[in-house]
Amino acid sequence: MASQGIFPDVYTFNILVDALCKDGMVVQANNVVQIMIQRGIEPDTITYNSFMDGHCLRGEMDKAKQVFDLMVTKGSMVNVQSCNILINGYCKSKKIDKAYKIFKQMPLKGLVPDTVTYTTLIDGFCKARRLQEAEKLFSEMQDCGQLPDVQTYNIILDGLCNNQELSKAIELLREMEGNKLKLDVVAYTIIIEALFKAGKIVSATEVFSGLSSKGVQPNVRTYTIMISGLCKGGLLAEAEKLFREMEEKGCSADGCTYSKIIRGFINNNEISEATALFQEMHGRGFSGDASTMELIVNLLLKDTVDPVLLAWLKDSVSS
């Protein structure tokens, strides 16, 4: 570029720094920043945000905080995105209290937390199993005029379900529907899985059956959870019917789906069906998960299985 009389500006350098940081090449990104400074090009908020994010992605939170503090000393360089990056990094590193401290300091810097700020922090509290604090923030963000988006609601739904607050989760789902929020399949999948875990097979099936009327298309995870739940409830015929139905509707099963239904048949002593599915899975290039393969190996140790099936299983496992 320089040989052609074209010299990179701060915008060009920022693209390079961001790309390097996203690839985990923070040392190289720092070298680029030093070149910028040597050429009299002052790094801006975007430069430092990218650099800070690079450290966060590597779990180097002390270094990320050093970049943040450097921005603070330089004046009004820190913006809402800067705080969001650091808060997200702390949450991912399971340092939720440090994340919350950055959040509380934002108003002192004249910054207003946005939906991303609240959603990130709510997710951090939920993952730390501090549901009350997550719910408090959820209410606070709405009081402050920051509207939760679908992702925020899904995080709260998941947090409620993981803390055995199923009735509150269902109530929240109804609230979401009442607010005409455009729900995605994730919200319903969370509820379906929680209903199965609570032993409410009929309710889970009813929620699933109502998806099409809501214009929601089940994905492979939704189908896999349904198939697994039906298998655990001993409803193998229904599970297999749904397994075939998903393919007909253009949603291809993956290795996890096969593992769930194979395990269901083995656990219910339907060995021939399980073996046929294992053969089908093997033919499509999928491998069973550790639990499924353990059950398959246990079958190989039994003398009660059809010798032909045993021979095929041994050949499949060894290949």
C-alpha positions in Angstrom: 0.0 0.0 0.0 2.7 2.5 1.0 4.7 1.8 -2.2 1.6 3.0 -4.1 1.3 6.1 -2.0 -1.6 4.7 0.0 -1.1 4.8 3.7 -3.3 2.9 6.2 -5.5 5.0 8.5 -7.0 4.2 11.8 -10.0 2.5 10.1 -7.6 0.1 8.2 -5.6 -0.7 11.3 -8.7 -1.4 13.3 -9.9 -4.0 10.8 -6.5 -5.7 11.1 -6.4 -5.5 14.9 -10.0 -6.9 15.1 -9.2 -9.8 12.7 -6.1 -10.8 14.6 -7.8 -10.6 18.0 -10.7 -12.8 16.8 -8.2 -15.4 15.7 -6.6 -15.3 19.1 -3.4 -13.6 17.8 -3.4 -10.9 20.6 0.4 -10.5 20.6 0.4 -9.8 16.9 -2.5 -7.4 17.4 -0.5 -5.5 20.0 2.4 -5.2 17.6 0.0 -3.6 15.1 -1.1 -1.2 17.8 2.5 -0.2 18.5 3.1 0.4 14.7 0.0 2.6 14.7 1.4 4.7 17.6 4.9 4.9 16.0 3.3 6.3 12.8 1.4 8.9 14.8 -2.0 7.2 14.4 -3.7 7.3 17.8 -5.7 4.1 18.6 -9.3 4.9 19.2 -12.1 3.2 21.2 -12.7 0.6 18.5 -9.0 -0.3 18.5 -8.9 -0.9 22.3 -12.3 -2.6 22.3 -11.0 -5.2 19.8 -7.8 -5.6 21.8 -9.7 -6.1 25.0 -12.1 -8.6 23.4 -9.1 -10.5 22.1 -7.8 -10.9 25.7 -11.3 -11.9 26.9 -11.6 -14.6 24.2 -8.4 -16.1 25.5 -9.6 -15.9 29.1 -6.9 -13.3 30.0 -9.1 -11.1 32.1 -6.4 -9.3 34.0 -4.9 -8.1 30.7 -8.4 -7.2 29.4 -8.9 -5.1 32.5 -5.6 -3.4 32.0 -6.7 -2.3 28.5 -10.0 -1.1 30.0 -8.2 0.9 32.7 -5.9 2.4 30.1 -8.9 3.6 28.1 -10.3 5.2 31.3 -7.1 7.1 31.9 -7.2 8.4 28.4 -10.4 10.2 29.0 -13.8 9.5 27.5 -12.7 6.5 25.5 -14.8 3.9 27.3 -18.3 3.4 25.8 -21.1 0.9 26.5 -19.6 -1.7 24.1 -16.3 -1.5 26.1 -18.2 -2.4 29.3 -20.2 -5.1 27.5 -17.0 -6.7 26.3 -15.5 -6.8 29.8 -18.7 -7.9 31.5 -19.1 -10.7 29.0 -15.5 -11.8 29.5 -15.9 -11.8 33.3 -19.2 -13.8 33.0 -17.5 -16.4 30.7 -14.7 -16.7 33.2 -17.2 -17.2 36.0 -16.3 -14.0 37.7 -19.8 -12.7 38.0 -19.1 -10.3 40.9 -16.4 -8.5 38.9 -18.8 -8.3 36.0 -21.5 -6.8 38.2 -19.0 -4.3 39.6 -18.3 -3.0 36.0 -22.1 -2.8 35.5 -22.6 -0.7 38.7 -19.8 1.7 37.6 -21.3 2.5 34.2 -23.6 5.3 35.4 -20.6 6.9 37.2 -19.0 7.1 33.7 -22.2 8.6 32.2 -23.0 5.3 30.4 -26.5 3.7 30.2 -26.5 -0.1 30.2 -28.3 -1.4 27.1 -30.2 -4.7 26.4 -26.9 -6.5 25.6 -25.4 -5.4 29.0 -28.4 -6.6 31.0 -28.8 -9.9 28.9 -25.1 -10.7 29.4 -25.2 -10.1 33.1 -28.5 -12.0 33.5 -27.0 -15.0 31.7 -24.0 -14.8 34.0 -26.2 -14.9 37.1 -28.3 -17.7 35.8 -25.2 -19.8 35.0 -23.9 -19.1 38.5 -27.3 -20.4 39.8 -28.0 -17.0 41.3 -31.5 -16.8 40.0 -32.9 -14.2 42.3 -30.3 -11.7 41.2 -31.0 -12.5 37.6 -34.7 -12.0 38.1 -34.0 -8.7 39.9 -31.9 -7.4 37.0 -34.6 -8.6 34.6 -37.2 -6.4 36.3 -34.7 -3.6 36.7 -33.9 -3.4 33.0 -37.6 -3.0 32.2 -38.1 -0.3 34.8 -35.2 1.5 33.2 -36.8 1.4 29.8 -34.6 -1.3 28.3 -36.9 -3.9 26.7 -35.8 -7.5 26.9 -35.4 -9.2 23.6 -36.1 -12.9 22.8 -32.6 -13.9 23.9 -33.1 -12.2 27.3 -36.4 -14.1 27.8 -34.8 -17.4 26.7 -32.0 -17.0 29.2 -34.5 -16.3 32.0 -36.7 -19.2 30.9 -33.6 -21.6 30.9 -32.5 -20.2 34.3 -36.0 -20.9 35.8 -36.2 -24.4 34.4 -32.7 -25.3 35.6 -33.7 -24.1 39.1 -36.9 -26.2 39.2 -39.1 -23.2 38.7 -41.1 -24.8 36.0 -44.4 -23.1 36.8 -42.8 -19.7 36.8 -41.2 -20.5 33.5 -44.5 -21.5 31.9 -46.0 -18.3 33.3 -43.2 -16.3 31.7 -43.7 -18.1 28.4 -47.4 -17.1 28.4 -46.4 -13.5 29.2 -44.1 -13.6 26.2 -46.9 -14.8 24.0 -49.3 -12.2 25.4 -46.8 -9.5 24.6 -46.8 -10.6 21.0 -43.1 -11.2 21.2 -41.9 -13.1 18.2 -40.8 -16.3 19.9 -38.3 -18.7 18.3 -38.0 -22.4 18.7 -35.4 -22.0 21.5 -38.0 -20.8 24.0 -40.4 -23.7 23.4 -37.5 -26.3 23.3 -36.4 -25.1 26.8 -40.0 -25.6 28.1 -40.4 -29.0 26.4 -37.2 -30.3 27.9 -38.1 -29.0 31.4 -41.6 -30.7 31.1 -40.0 -34.0 30.3 -37.5 -33.7 33.2 -40.5 -33.1 35.5 -42.2 -36.3 34.1 -44.9 -34.3 32.4 -44.8 -36.3 29.1 -48.4 -35.3 28.0 -47.8 -31.6 28.6 -44.5 -31.7 26.7 -46.1 -33.4 23.8 -49.0 -30.9 23.8 -46.5 -28.0 23.6 -44.6 -29.7 20.8 -47.9 -30.4 18.9 -48.9 -26.7 19.1 -45.7 -25.4 17.5 -47.0 -25.5 13.9 -50.0 -23.4 14.8 -47.7 -20.8 16.2 -45.6 -20.8 13.0 -42.6 -22.3 14.9 -40.6 -25.0 13.1 -38.9 -27.6 15.4 -35.2 -28.0 14.9 -33.0 -31.0 15.4 -32.5 -30.3 19.1 -36.3 -30.0 19.6 -36.9 -33.4 17.9 -34.0 -35.0 19.8 -35.4 -33.9 23.2 -38.9 -35.1 22.2 -37.5 -38.5 21.1 -35.4 -38.9 24.2 -38.3 -38.0 26.4 -40.7 -40.4 24.7 -38.1 -43.2 24.9 -37.5 -42.6 28.7 -41.3 -42.7 29.1 -41.4 -46.1 27.4 -43.3 -44.7 24.4 -41.0 -46.3 21.8 -43.5 -46.5 18.9 -44.2 -42.7 19.3 -40.5 -42.0 19.4 -39.8 -43.9 16.3 -42.8 -42.4 14.5 -41.5 -38.9 15.4 -38.0 -39.9 14.3 -39.2 -40.8 10.8 -41.5 -37.8 10.7 -38.7 -35.3 11.3 -36.8 -36.6 8.2 -40.0 -36.3 6.1 -40.3 -32.7 7.3 -36.8 -31.8 6.2 -35.1 -31.9 9.5 -32.3 -34.5 9.3 -31.3 -36.4 12.4 -27.8 -36.1 13.7 -25.6 -38.4 15.7 -27.1 -37.2 19.0 -30.7 -38.0 17.7 -29.6 -41.5 16.7 -27.8 -42.0 20.1 -31.0 -41.1 22.0 -33.3 -43.4 20.1 -30.9 -46.3 20.0 -30.3 -46.0 23.8 -34.1 -45.9 24.3 -34.6 -49.2 22.4 -31.7 -50.9 24.2 -32.9 -49.8 27.6 -36.3 -51.2 26.8 -34.7 -54.5 25.6 -35.7 -53.9 21.9 -32.3 -55.1 20.6 -33.2 -55.8 17.0 -34.7 -52.4 16.5 -31.7 -50.8 18.2 -29.3 -52.7 16.0 -31.1 -51.7 12.8 -30.9 -48.1 13.9 -27.2 -48.4 14.8 -26.6 -49.8 11.3 -28.5 -46.9 9.8 -26.5 -44.4 11.9 -23.2 -46.1 11.0 -24.2 -46.0 7.3 -24.8 -42.3 7.5 -21.4 -41.6 8.9 -22.5 -40.8 12.5 -20.9 -42.1 15.7 -22.7 -42.9 18.9 -21.9 -40.9 22.0 -20.0 -42.5 24.9 -23.1 -43.7 26.8 -24.6 -45.3 23.7 -21.3 -47.0 22.8 -21.1 -48.3 26.3 -24.5 -50.0 25.9 -23.4 -51.4 22.6 -20.3 -52.9 24.1 -22.4 -54.4 26.9 -24.5 -56.1 24.2 -21.4 -57.6 22.7 -20.7 -59.2 26.1 -24.1 -60.9 26.3 -24.8 -64.4 24.9 -28.6 -63.7 24.6 -28.3 -61.5 21.5 -28.9 -63.0 18.0 -25.4 -64.2 16.8 -25.9 -62.5 13.4 -26.6 -59.2 15.1 -23.6 -59.7 17.4 -21.3 -60.4 14.5 -22.6 -57.2 12.7 -22.2 -55.1 15.9 -18.7 -56.4 16.5 -17.8 -55.5 12.9 -19.3 -52.0 13.1 -17.6 -51.2 16.4 -14.2 -52.3 15.2 -14.4 -50.6 11.9 
